[in-house]
Amino acid sequence: MFGKKPPAISPDDVRAVLDQIIDPEAGKGLVEAGFVKDVSVEGQKVRIGLTLPTPAWASRPELATKIPEQVAAAGDKLKVDIAWGSDVLRSRPEAAGEQNLVPGARNLILFASGKGGVGKSTVASNVAAALAQMGANVGLLDADVYGPSIPTMLGTHERPEVSGQKLVPVVSHGMKLMSIGFIVPPTEAMVWRGPMLAGALTQFMRDVEWGDLDYLIMDLPPGTGDVQLTLAQNVKVSGAVLVSTPQDVALADVRRGKAMFDKVGIQTLGVVENMAYFDCNNCGTRHNIFNSGGASRLADELGVPVVGEVPLETSTREAADQGRPEVLAHPDSSAAKAFNGIARTLATMLAKKAMSQPKQKASGLKIIQ
């Protein structure tokens, strides 16, 4: 009669509610999908431990709203707390005998363009920063030896230290970075032939202490040459993202880039249309400075998705010049929202691919709340 008051809801009741919440990406209830790791109830307090296949899981913002609402509705005055975790798996599991110079990187994404001047490095650095901000372990490799821009865009020209026989990546904005720009003075011209270029890139993969990474983003030089072939032969690439502006002259080179990746067996994950439009603050009109919809039409032609459309904004250029990615400098801007969307789309795409494969050894739970 005077015993402890029973909880307002049982853990099994909570699990039943959670399995009625269908995750739009997994297409299953949260329990069936394997996302629910722990449920505890103490009085009116409900604590739910979730483990997602990536901290950038596309439906996480939706789940963060839906779970407390639906669980709280199952009881009286329930307070719901969610502990978020992640366990990122390889989208391309290791095969015996395959060469892989960066074994610690579970997912390696190439950012490429058929031609220069389309903002590929801006897209790559912002997507990398977005993934890091969401809680992933991220590395960013500037593979554009002739025109390294990552040191400027990330605000550091620090020289990497040496540990034993390996270089220690420079750390900036929560990411591990490596670039020839950290080693060679900016005033020195890089007059290297193909073999020297391939050798330098191989060293940046093999002889750098990348450690444990959820994602290694590689910013490639424009074109379809030695760098792309070196990568195809030496690392386990998860996929490539082609960056373009909407005009025909840039899109023609995207076709060649897709054909090159097809030849070397690298999946093209999708196309990013950069500088897709400009919204004028003064007149309130949207201007399609570089044409419109070109990437969408090309993506349909190539059979790949458009993973994002990034507007042309002055703040993006200013942030890069100041050494801060737009997603950190101006998180509420339209461009930052586009970069975050691209990061979530790519991470979710690779996570779903990993989930469809034979069960892998867990990479280690990370708390991402």
Helices and strands as residue ranges (DSSP letters): H 11-20, E 22-23, E 28-29, E 36-42, E 45-52, H 60-72, E 79-86, E 108-112, H 120-133, E 138-142, H 150-153, E 161-163, E 166-168, E 170-172, E 175-179, G 180-182, H 194-206, E 215-219, H 226-234, E 239-244, H 248-263, E 268-273, E 278-279, E 286-287, H 294-302, E 306-309, H 314-321, H 326-329, H 334-355, E 366-367
